[in-house]
């Protein structure tokens, strides 16, 4: 039986991606979640089950800088912030997990911001 909700479709896409994308200690996973109004990102070591760094648009460090920016620009700032935090933890290279979302718009802007910040993927 086919599921017809957008959430179920994204969930299926995400599980398909996660079959192939796995974060290691040397190359953790950069996981993205996009809600209607916010964007969240984490750097996760799946082998040890630890979140090494995280950032989002609700983060107090970037909350003040987001005023008046569109969502793509906000996502780009969050990408730069996660790159800075990951590099602070000694992470230079990651595998990108788009979370079942299409690689366009805010997800793409976040990835480009992380690359500008110095993360390799």
N, C-alpha and C positions, 0 to 999 in steps of 0.2 A: 504494500500500500504506500503510495507516494505521499510524503508530507508536503503541505502547501504553504506553510508560514515562512516568512523571510528569515526568522530566527532558526528554524529547522534547516533551511537551505544553507545558511551560513555555517551552521554547526556541522553539516555534512562536508562542506568545502574545507573547513578547518581540520576535521579529522583526516581528510585525504592528504592535506599538506603535512600534518604532524606525523604521518607514517614515514615520511622521508626526511623531515627536519628535526634534528636532535641536537641540543646544546651540550657541549663537552666542557671540561675545565679549561682547555686551551682556547676553544671557540664557543662561547656561550650563545644562547638564543636570544635575539632581540624580538620580543613579543609585543604586538600592537593590539590595542582594543580601542575602537572608535564608537562612541555613543553619539546621540544626536547633537549634543552641545559640547562635549568634551572629548579629549583624546588622551589615552594613557599608554605608557610604554614601560617595559621591564627588561632587564638583562638577567637571564636565568641560566644557572648551571644545572642541567637536568640530571647529571650523574650524581651530584651530591644533594640535589633538591633544594638549592639555595637561590634566593633572589639577590643578585649582587648590587644592582642599582635600579632605581625607578624614577620616573618623572611624569608629570601630567600637567594639564592646563589648570588644575585646581591647586597646584603646588604653590606655597607662599612665596618661593623665590622668584617665580615668573608671573604671578598674579597681577602685579602692578604694571608690568610691561605689555600686557595683552590688551589693554584698553584701546578701543578704536581699531584694532586689527581684524582682518577677516580670518576665518577659521584655518585657511591654508597657511597664512603667515604665522598664526599661533602654533600650528603643528610644526612648522619649520623651527621656531624658537625652542619648542619642546625637544625636537631632534638634536639641536645643538647642546641643550642642557644634558640630555642623556649621554651624549658623546663625552662631554666634560666629566660627568660623574663616573662613567665607565673607565675612562682613561685614568682617573684618580684611583680606581681600584686595580689598575694594571691590565685592563682589557683593551686591546687594540683591534682585534678582529672578532666579528660575530657572524652568525647565520641569521638571516632575516625571516621572521615568521609573521606574515601579514594577517594572520588570524582569520582567514576565510573572507577577508575583504578584498575588493578589487584593487590592484596596484594603480591607483589614480587619485587625483584630488588630495585629500589630507594625508592619506597613507603615503603617497609618493612624496609629498612635501616634507613629511617627517623623515623619510629615508634620506632625502637629499640634505636636510639639515644635519642629520647624523653623520653623513659623509663629509660635509663641510667642517664639522667639528673634529674630524680625524678618525672616525671609525671605518674599518674596511669590511665590506661585504659585497 
